[in-house]
Amino acid sequence: AFLHKEMKALLQLHVGTVATVFADTGHTDKKTIQMSHSSLLLNYAVLLSGMPIDDKVMTILIATSAKIVRTFNGESETQAMYRLCCAMGTFLYQNPGRIALASQAKIENMVRDRILGLDSVRGGLGSVGDPKTQQACYQLLEVFDMVRLMQPGLKHPETADEFNSILKVAGNKPVIVDFYADWCGPCKMIAPVFEKMAEENPQAVFVKVNVDELGAVSQKYGVTAMPTFKVLKQGKEVESIQGANEGALRQAIQKHSPAPAPSAS
């Protein structure tokens, strides 16, 4: 019954009241308070997924969650941490406005320091910790990464994992990769052109990969000369251009990521 449309509307109406109660929560260092808050927040997050929530209400929920996270310690229930991370991830997912609020509240940093920093979660000597809570933390942190990685402009991944995250976040968008080297003359010549293309084509994701720093990535895509440009869709190569060929690169971008038609006036 709780999944019925009418019940969702009722929950949405009263989420402000719940937020007010959360705001007055005291003794957040108590395990019962931590668990109750985390459980209730997760229930609302799941049931109201995809529905609008007033920014003032969301701010209260995030602020109180931050207060709870700050009090997590080695005596806290890892289940409470797990539920809180799941709730925050559900509320924030693909919502830049809410992610901005959570960033202001330092949720991302506190998850890294206050939850993943606990032996009961990360593990220690002779202990694996709590893998389920670890996974919930990392999935929540990925929500913040999604917004950061999809900001306009060139992407400069520093690790293979970061490169793979960009591919994952790009989804169905084509990813145009410039495999270059600092010592490569033609690479330097076409670099400003590639940067300009990134500004002109927001419908695609533009990435620069230094072959000397991300050798595993360049090897995976069979790069043997610089510069080499690869067009990837969902991680799979659909076109390759070797050399600083601006014309061929522009044609490939147009072919795989045509600019949207201008709206009728």
C-alpha positions as CSV (number, residue, x, y, z in Angstrom):
1,A,0.0,0.0,0.0
2,F,2.9,2.4,0.7
3,L,3.8,2.3,-3.0
4,H,0.4,3.6,-4.2
5,K,0.4,7.0,-5.9
6,E,-1.9,8.4,-3.3
7,M,0.4,7.4,-0.4
8,K,3.4,8.9,-2.1
9,A,1.5,12.2,-2.4
10,L,0.7,12.0,1.3
11,L,4.3,11.3,2.2
12,Q,5.4,14.1,0.0
13,L,3.0,16.4,1.9
14,H,4.4,15.4,5.3
15,V,8.1,15.2,4.4
16,G,8.5,18.8,5.6
17,T,7.2,17.9,9.0
18,V,9.7,15.0,9.1
19,A,12.4,17.4,8.2
20,T,11.4,19.7,11.1
21,V,11.6,16.8,13.5
22,F,15.0,15.9,12.1
23,A,16.2,19.4,12.6
24,D,15.4,19.2,16.3
25,T,17.1,15.8,16.7
26,G,19.3,15.8,19.8
27,H,21.9,13.4,21.1
28,T,22.8,12.2,17.6
29,D,25.7,10.3,19.0
30,K,23.3,7.7,20.4
31,K,23.0,4.6,18.3
32,T,19.3,4.5,18.5
33,I,19.0,8.0,17.2
34,Q,21.5,7.3,14.4
35,M,19.6,4.1,13.4
36,S,16.2,5.7,13.5
37,H,17.2,8.7,11.5
38,S,19.0,6.7,8.9
39,S,16.1,4.1,8.5
40,L,13.4,6.8,8.2
41,L,15.4,8.8,5.7
42,L,16.0,5.8,3.6
43,N,12.3,5.0,3.6
44,Y,11.5,8.5,2.4
45,A,14.3,8.5,-0.2
46,V,13.0,5.2,-1.8
47,L,9.3,6.1,-1.7
48,L,9.8,9.7,-3.0
49,S,12.4,8.8,-5.6
50,G,11.9,11.0,-8.6
51,M,9.4,13.3,-6.9
52,P,10.1,17.0,-6.2
53,I,11.1,18.1,-2.7
54,D,11.3,21.7,-1.6
55,D,14.9,22.9,-1.4
56,K,14.4,24.2,2.2
57,V,13.2,20.7,3.2
58,M,16.1,19.0,1.4
59,T,18.5,21.4,3.0
60,I,17.3,20.4,6.5
61,L,17.4,16.7,5.6
62,I,21.0,17.0,4.3
63,A,22.1,19.2,7.3
64,T,20.8,16.7,9.8
65,S,22.3,13.8,7.9
66,A,25.6,15.6,8.1
67,K,25.2,16.1,11.8
68,I,24.6,12.3,12.1
69,V,27.6,11.4,10.0
70,R,29.8,13.6,12.2
71,T,28.9,11.6,15.2
72,F,29.5,8.1,13.7
73,N,32.3,6.3,15.6
74,G,33.6,2.9,16.2
75,E,30.6,2.1,18.5
76,S,28.0,3.1,15.9
77,E,26.0,0.5,14.0
78,T,27.4,0.0,10.5
79,Q,23.9,-0.7,9.4
80,A,23.0,2.9,10.3
81,M,25.9,4.1,8.1
82,Y,24.8,1.8,5.3
83,R,21.2,3.1,5.3
84,L,22.3,6.8,5.6
85,C,24.6,6.4,2.6
86,C,21.9,4.6,0.6
87,A,19.4,7.3,1.5
88,M,21.7,10.2,0.5
89,G,22.6,8.4,-2.8
90,T,19.0,8.0,-3.7
91,F,18.1,11.6,-2.9
92,L,21.0,13.0,-4.8
93,Y,21.2,10.8,-7.8
94,Q,21.4,12.8,-11.0
95,N,20.2,15.9,-9.2
96,P,22.9,18.6,-9.5
97,G,21.0,21.0,-7.2
98,R,20.8,18.6,-4.3
99,I,24.4,17.5,-4.9
100,A,25.4,21.1,-4.6
101,L,23.6,21.4,-1.2
102,A,25.3,18.2,0.0
103,S,28.7,19.5,-1.2
104,Q,28.1,22.6,0.9
105,A,27.4,20.4,3.9
106,K,30.7,18.6,3.3
107,I,28.8,15.2,3.0
108,E,31.4,13.9,0.5
109,N,34.4,14.6,2.7
110,M,32.7,13.3,5.9
111,V,31.8,10.0,4.2
112,R,35.4,9.5,3.3
113,D,36.8,10.5,6.7
114,R,34.1,9.6,9.2
115,I,32.6,6.4,7.7
116,L,35.3,4.9,5.4
117,G,37.9,5.9,8.0
118,L,36.4,3.6,10.7
119,D,37.9,0.2,11.2
120,S,34.5,-1.3,11.6
121,V,33.8,-0.3,7.9
122,R,37.2,-0.3,6.2
123,G,38.6,-3.2,8.2
124,G,41.8,-3.6,10.0
125,L,44.2,-6.1,11.2
126,G,42.5,-9.5,10.8
127,S,39.2,-7.9,9.8
128,V,37.6,-7.2,6.4
129,G,35.3,-4.6,7.9
130,D,31.8,-4.2,6.4
131,P,31.9,-4.7,2.6
132,K,28.2,-3.8,2.2
133,T,28.7,-0.4,3.9
134,Q,31.9,0.1,1.9
135,Q,30.1,-0.4,-1.3
136,A,27.3,2.0,-0.2
137,C,29.9,4.7,0.6
138,Y,31.7,4.3,-2.8
139,Q,28.4,4.4,-4.7
140,L,27.4,7.6,-2.9
141,L,30.8,9.1,-3.7
142,E,30.3,8.2,-7.4
143,V,27.2,10.4,-7.3
144,F,29.4,13.4,-6.6
145,D,31.9,12.3,-9.2
146,M,29.2,12.1,-11.9
147,V,28.5,15.8,-11.6
148,R,32.2,16.8,-11.4
149,L,33.2,14.6,-14.3
150,M,30.4,16.0,-16.6
151,Q,31.3,19.6,-16.1
152,P,31.9,21.4,-19.5
153,G,35.4,21.4,-20.9
154,L,38.2,19.0,-21.4
155,K,38.7,16.1,-19.1
156,H,42.2,15.2,-17.9
157,P,42.0,11.8,-16.1
158,E,45.0,11.1,-13.9
159,T,44.3,7.4,-13.5
160,A,42.8,4.5,-15.5
161,D,40.0,4.3,-12.9
162,E,39.2,8.0,-13.5
163,F,39.2,7.5,-17.3
164,N,36.8,4.5,-16.9
165,S,34.6,6.6,-14.6
166,I,34.3,9.3,-17.4
167,L,33.2,6.6,-19.8
168,K,30.7,5.3,-17.4
169,V,29.2,8.7,-16.6
170,A,29.2,9.7,-20.3
171,G,26.5,7.1,-20.9
172,N,25.3,7.3,-24.6
173,K,27.3,10.4,-25.3
174,P,30.3,9.9,-27.7
175,V,33.6,10.3,-26.0
176,I,36.4,11.9,-28.1
177,V,39.8,10.9,-26.8
178,D,43.1,12.7,-27.7
179,F,46.0,10.3,-27.0
180,Y,49.0,12.6,-26.8
181,A,52.5,13.0,-25.3
182,D,54.2,16.1,-23.9
183,W,57.2,15.6,-26.2
184,C,55.1,15.3,-29.3
185,G,55.2,18.4,-31.6
186,P,52.1,17.7,-33.6
187,C,50.2,17.1,-30.4
188,K,51.1,20.5,-29.1
189,M,50.0,22.1,-32.4
190,I,46.5,20.6,-32.4
191,A,45.9,20.9,-28.7
192,P,44.3,24.3,-28.8
193,V,42.1,23.2,-31.7
194,F,40.9,20.2,-29.7
195,E,40.2,22.4,-26.7
196,K,38.1,24.7,-29.0
197,M,36.2,21.7,-30.3
198,A,35.3,20.7,-26.8
199,E,33.8,24.1,-26.2
200,E,31.9,24.0,-29.6
201,N,30.4,20.5,-29.1
202,P,28.8,20.0,-25.6
203,Q,26.9,17.1,-27.0
204,A,30.1,15.0,-26.7
205,V,32.7,14.4,-24.0
206,F,36.3,15.4,-24.8
207,V,39.2,13.7,-23.0
208,K,43.0,14.1,-23.2
209,V,45.0,11.0,-22.2
210,N,48.8,11.3,-21.7
211,V,50.2,8.1,-23.0
212,D,53.2,8.2,-20.8
213,E,51.1,8.5,-17.6
214,L,48.2,6.2,-18.6
215,G,50.0,3.6,-20.5
216,A,47.5,0.9,-19.8
217,V,44.7,2.9,-21.3
218,S,46.7,3.7,-24.5
219,Q,47.6,0.0,-24.8
220,K,44.0,-1.1,-24.4
221,Y,43.0,1.0,-27.4
222,G,46.0,0.1,-29.5
223,V,47.7,3.5,-29.7
224,T,51.1,3.3,-31.4
225,A,51.6,6.9,-32.6
226,M,50.8,10.4,-31.3
227,P,48.5,12.1,-31.6
228,T,45.8,9.5,-32.1
229,F,42.2,10.4,-31.7
230,K,39.6,7.7,-30.8
231,V,35.8,8.1,-30.8
232,L,34.2,5.8,-28.2
233,K,30.6,5.0,-27.6
234,Q,29.8,3.2,-24.4
235,G,33.5,2.4,-24.1
236,K,33.7,0.8,-27.6
237,E,35.8,2.3,-30.4
238,V,33.8,3.4,-33.4
239,E,36.5,5.5,-35.2
240,S,40.2,6.2,-35.0
241,I,42.2,9.0,-36.5
242,Q,46.0,9.0,-36.5
243,G,47.9,12.2,-36.8
244,A,47.0,15.9,-36.3
245,N,44.3,15.8,-39.0
246,E,41.9,18.6,-38.0
247,G,39.6,18.0,-40.9
248,A,39.2,14.3,-40.3
249,L,38.6,14.9,-36.6
250,R,35.9,17.4,-37.3
251,Q,34.2,15.0,-39.7
252,A,34.3,12.3,-37.1
253,I,32.8,14.5,-34.4
254,Q,30.0,15.6,-36.8
255,K,29.4,11.9,-37.8
256,H,29.1,10.5,-34.3
257,S,27.8,13.5,-32.4
258,P,25.9,15.8,-34.7
259,A,25.0,19.1,-33.2
260,P,21.3,19.5,-32.2
261,A,19.1,21.3,-34.6
262,P,18.4,25.0,-33.7
263,S,15.1,25.5,-32.1
264,A,12.4,27.2,-34.2
265,S,11.9,30.8,-33.3
